[in-house]
Amino acid sequence: MKRVVITAVLLVAIAGCWCVGADRVRVALDWTPNTNHTGLLVARDLGFYTEDGIDLRVVEPGPTVALQLVALGQAEFGISSQEYVTMARAQGIPVVSVAALYPHNTSGFASAVDRKIQSPSDFVGKSYGSWGSEMEELMIRTVMELDGADPETVEIIHSGTIDFTTAVRLDVADFYWVFYGWQGVHAELVGIEFDFLPLRELAGVLDYYTPVLIARERLLEDAPELVARFLRGTARGYTSAALDPDAAAEHLLDYAPELDRDLVVASQRWLAEVTERDVSRWGFQETTVWVDFAAWALDNGLIEAAIDPLAAFSNAYLPGDSDSTEEAEEGSSEG
């Protein structure tokens, strides 16, 4: 279900009045509401943004539209992923990743236990249910070749955005790419027995950042202090959600009551274990992750032109060990 939601400015509880003069900040989500977004809602509901003079507005456009809205200046921030930022910059689109929501990639290949897939070499002769992204066949090729197997033996079945649990029940294919924090947890809840091969354990280069928060270069140049304030509140929101996932789940359920309560609570608890809980470390991105992924993307044809990976991300606006405002005002894509 797609929709556009505009979140009104929070009331300042103590003052009992509207946050007059707050900076409007629009955040474009990458998908319908889920636990990847809870930190934003916690920060909003607990007044972290209000304390920094920010009026948060959430927009739900879809997975690729979010990046486009940010690039066009129609949203100040968006949720995307490292591969989309890399592809966008190769096309001259000036978006920058300013924070990683999680320090490691939580996705991987999943399969029903009866398929007996324990390693990429077991993909031989199997069928893969594809979302239709450019990344999927490249990832399969990479991990199979590292395992000494022939990727040409895999049959690609275009299954669209059907969820993992439904795909297994319908026997669409033998294995799938899933994000464990939502699809894997859901499968567990409904009793699906499956094997999971985390990408981060199959190939170092595939331990890339997803999701990430993005902004366009122009915003970083023109309003670095705003970016720093937004990320300060966001870091507090995500770390708070990790420290108290059950309470955080209620914020998401209040925002999107159509979601399954058991799934939201279980997913929030799972993500709490993989989220950075230290505000001073939250969102940090390693240079090697961007450098290695950019080289892999070029070598494997995901992008046709080389990018400067150091310009594709920045840590300069994160809270860090102290207030990041002065560092951010210097402007940076230093990584």
C-alpha positions in Angstrom: 0.0 0.0 0.0 1.6 3.3 -1.1 0.6 6.5 0.4 2.1 9.9 1.2 2.1 10.9 4.8 2.9 14.4 6.1 3.8 14.4 9.8 2.8 17.6 11.6 5.3 19.5 13.7 5.4 18.2 17.3 3.9 20.2 20.1 6.5 21.3 22.6 5.1 19.6 25.7 6.6 21.8 28.3 5.8 25.1 26.6 2.5 24.0 25.4 2.9 25.7 22.0 3.9 25.0 18.4 7.6 24.8 17.6 7.8 28.2 16.0 10.6 28.8 13.5 11.5 25.2 13.2 13.2 24.1 10.0 11.0 21.8 7.9 12.8 18.6 7.0 11.3 16.1 4.6 12.5 12.5 4.7 11.6 10.2 1.9 11.2 6.5 2.8 12.4 3.8 0.6 9.3 1.6 1.1 6.1 1.3 3.0 6.7 1.7 6.8 8.7 -1.0 8.5 11.2 -1.4 11.3 14.0 0.1 9.3 12.2 3.4 9.7 11.4 3.2 13.4 14.3 5.3 14.6 12.9 8.3 12.7 9.6 7.9 14.4 11.1 7.5 17.8 13.2 10.6 17.3 10.0 12.5 16.2 7.7 11.2 19.0 10.2 11.7 21.8 11.0 15.3 20.7 14.6 14.8 19.7 14.0 16.6 16.4 12.0 19.4 18.1 14.8 19.9 20.6 17.1 20.7 17.6 14.5 23.0 15.9 13.4 20.5 13.3 9.9 19.9 12.0 10.0 16.4 10.6 7.8 15.4 7.7 7.8 11.8 6.4 7.1 11.0 2.7 6.5 7.5 1.5 7.1 7.5 -2.3 8.8 4.1 -3.1 12.2 2.5 -3.4 13.7 4.5 -6.3 11.6 7.6 -6.1 13.1 8.5 -2.7 16.5 9.0 -4.3 15.0 11.0 -7.1 13.1 13.3 -4.7 16.4 14.0 -2.8 18.3 14.6 -6.0 15.6 17.1 -7.1 15.6 18.9 -3.7 12.0 17.8 -3.1 13.1 16.0 0.1 16.0 17.0 2.2 16.9 13.4 3.1 15.9 9.9 1.9 16.5 6.3 2.8 18.3 4.4 0.1 21.2 2.0 -0.1 24.9 2.0 -1.1 24.3 0.3 -4.5 21.7 3.0 -5.5 24.0 5.8 -4.4 26.8 4.2 -6.4 24.7 3.8 -9.5 23.3 7.4 -9.2 26.7 9.0 -8.9 28.0 7.0 -11.9 25.2 8.8 -13.8 26.2 12.2 -12.4 23.4 12.4 -9.8 24.9 14.3 -6.8 23.5 12.4 -3.8 25.7 11.5 -0.8 25.3 8.9 1.9 25.5 10.7 5.3 24.8 7.8 7.6 24.4 4.0 7.6 21.4 2.7 9.5 23.3 -0.5 10.4 27.0 -1.2 10.5 26.6 -4.4 8.5 24.5 -5.8 5.6 21.7 -7.8 7.2 20.5 -9.4 3.9 21.4 -12.8 2.4 20.2 -15.8 0.4 17.4 -17.8 1.9 15.9 -21.2 0.9 13.5 -23.8 2.3 15.4 -26.4 4.2 14.3 -29.2 1.8 16.4 -27.5 -0.9 19.5 -28.4 1.1 21.4 -25.2 0.2 24.3 -24.8 2.7 26.7 -22.8 0.5 26.9 -21.0 -2.9 28.1 -24.2 -4.5 24.7 -25.6 -3.8 23.1 -23.0 -6.1 24.2 -25.2 -9.0 21.2 -26.4 -10.9 18.8 -24.4 -8.7 16.3 -21.7 -9.5 16.5 -18.2 -8.1 13.5 -16.0 -7.4 14.5 -12.5 -8.6 13.2 -9.1 -7.6 14.5 -7.8 -10.9 17.3 -5.7 -9.6 20.7 -5.4 -11.4 22.5 -6.4 -8.3 21.1 -9.9 -7.9 22.8 -11.8 -10.7 26.1 -10.1 -10.0 25.9 -11.1 -6.3 25.1 -14.7 -7.3 28.0 -14.7 -9.8 30.4 -13.3 -7.2 29.7 -15.7 -4.4 29.5 -18.8 -6.7 32.8 -18.0 -8.4 34.4 -17.5 -5.0 33.0 -21.0 -4.1 34.3 -22.5 -7.4 30.9 -23.0 -8.8 29.4 -22.1 -12.2 26.8 -19.3 -12.0 25.5 -20.1 -15.5 23.8 -23.2 -14.1 21.3 -21.0 -12.1 17.9 -20.4 -13.6 16.6 -16.9 -12.9 12.9 -16.6 -12.3 11.5 -13.1 -12.2 9.1 -13.3 -9.2 8.7 -9.6 -8.6 8.2 -8.2 -5.1 6.4 -11.3 -3.7 7.5 -11.8 -0.1 9.7 -14.7 0.9 7.1 -16.6 2.9 4.6 -16.5 0.1 7.2 -17.5 -2.5 8.2 -20.5 -0.4 4.6 -21.6 0.0 4.0 -21.2 -3.7 7.3 -23.0 -4.6 8.2 -20.1 -6.9 12.0 -20.9 -6.8 14.7 -22.6 -4.8 16.4 -19.6 -3.2 15.8 -15.9 -2.7 17.5 -12.7 -1.6 15.9 -11.5 1.7 16.5 -8.9 4.4 16.5 -11.0 7.5 15.2 -8.3 9.9 11.8 -8.3 8.2 11.4 -11.2 5.8 13.5 -13.7 7.8 11.8 -12.8 11.0 8.4 -13.1 9.4 9.2 -16.6 8.0 10.2 -17.7 11.5 7.0 -16.4 13.0 4.8 -18.3 10.6 6.8 -21.5 11.0 8.8 -21.6 7.7 11.9 -23.7 8.1 14.7 -22.2 6.0 18.4 -21.9 5.7 20.1 -18.4 5.5 23.4 -17.5 4.0 24.4 -13.9 5.1 26.0 -11.9 2.3 28.6 -10.5 4.7 29.8 -14.1 5.3 29.9 -15.0 1.6 32.0 -12.1 0.2 33.6 -9.2 2.0 32.6 -6.7 -0.7 29.0 -7.6 -0.3 29.0 -6.4 3.3 28.0 -3.0 2.0 25.7 -0.4 3.7 22.0 -0.9 3.3 19.9 1.1 4.2 21.6 4.5 4.3 20.4 8.0 4.8 21.1 10.2 1.8 21.2 14.0 1.0 22.2 15.9 -2.1 25.5 17.7 -2.3 23.9 21.1 -2.5 22.2 20.7 0.9 25.5 19.7 2.5 27.2 22.8 1.1 24.4 25.2 1.9 23.1 23.9 5.2 25.7 21.8 7.0 24.4 22.8 10.4 20.9 21.6 9.6 22.3 18.3 8.4 24.2 17.9 11.6 21.1 18.7 13.7 19.0 16.2 11.8 21.5 13.4 12.2 22.0 14.2 15.9 18.3 13.6 16.5 18.2 10.6 14.1 21.1 8.9 15.9 19.3 9.4 19.2 16.2 7.9 17.7 17.9 4.7 16.3 20.0 4.1 19.4 17.0 4.6 21.7 15.1 2.1 19.5 17.9 -0.4 19.9 18.0 0.0 23.7 14.2 -0.4 24.1 12.9 -2.3 21.0 9.5 -3.1 22.5 8.8 0.6 23.2 10.1 1.5 19.8 7.8 -1.0 18.2 4.8 0.9 19.6 5.9 4.1 17.8 5.9 2.3 14.5 2.5 0.6 15.2 1.0 4.0 16.1 2.2 5.4 12.8 1.2 2.3 10.7 -1.5 0.4 12.6 -2.1 -1.8 9.6 1.2 -3.7 10.3 1.2 -7.0 12.1 2.0 -6.4 15.7 3.9 -9.7 16.3 6.1 -9.1 13.3 6.9 -5.5 14.2 7.9 -6.5 17.8 9.9 -9.5 16.7 11.6 -7.5 13.9 12.4 -4.6 16.2 14.0 -6.9 18.7 16.1 -8.6 16.0 17.3 -5.3 14.6 18.2 -4.1 18.1 20.9 -6.7 18.2 22.5 -5.4 15.0 22.1 -1.7 15.6 24.9 0.5 16.9 23.8 1.6 20.4 26.4 4.3 20.9 25.3 7.7 19.6 28.9 8.7 19.0 29.4 5.7 16.7 25.9 5.4 15.1 25.9 5.9 11.3 29.6 5.7 10.8 30.7 4.4 7.4 34.1 2.8 6.7 36.1 4.1 3.7 37.1 0.6 2.6 33.5 -0.5 2.3 32.8 2.3 -0.3 36.2 1.9 -2.1 35.8 -1.8 -2.5 32.2 -1.7 -3.5 32.8 1.0 -6.1 35.6 -1.1 -7.7 33.4 -4.2 -7.6 30.5 -2.4 -9.2 32.7 -1.1 -12.0 34.4 -4.4 -12.6 31.1 -6.3 -12.8 29.3 -3.8 -15.0 26.8 -2.5 -12.4 28.1 1.0 -13.3 29.7 2.0 -16.6 31.7 4.9 -15.3 34.1 5.0 -12.3 33.0 7.1 -9.3 35.0 8.8 -6.6 33.9 6.6 -3.6 35.2 9.2 -1.1 32.7 11.7 -2.5 29.9 9.3 -2.3 29.6 9.3 1.5 30.5 11.5 4.5 30.8 11.0 8.2 31.3 14.7 8.8 27.7 15.4 9.9 27.4 12.6 12.5 27.3 13.4 16.2 30.7 11.7 16.8 32.3 12.1 20.2 31.2 15.7 20.5 29.0 18.2 18.7 29.6 17.8 14.9 28.4 21.2 13.9 31.9 22.9 13.6 33.2 20.0 11.6 30.2 19.9 9.4 30.3 23.6 8.7 33.7 23.0 7.0 31.7 21.1 4.4 32.9 17.6 3.6 32.8 14.5 1.5 36.0 13.3 3.2 34.5 10.1 4.5 
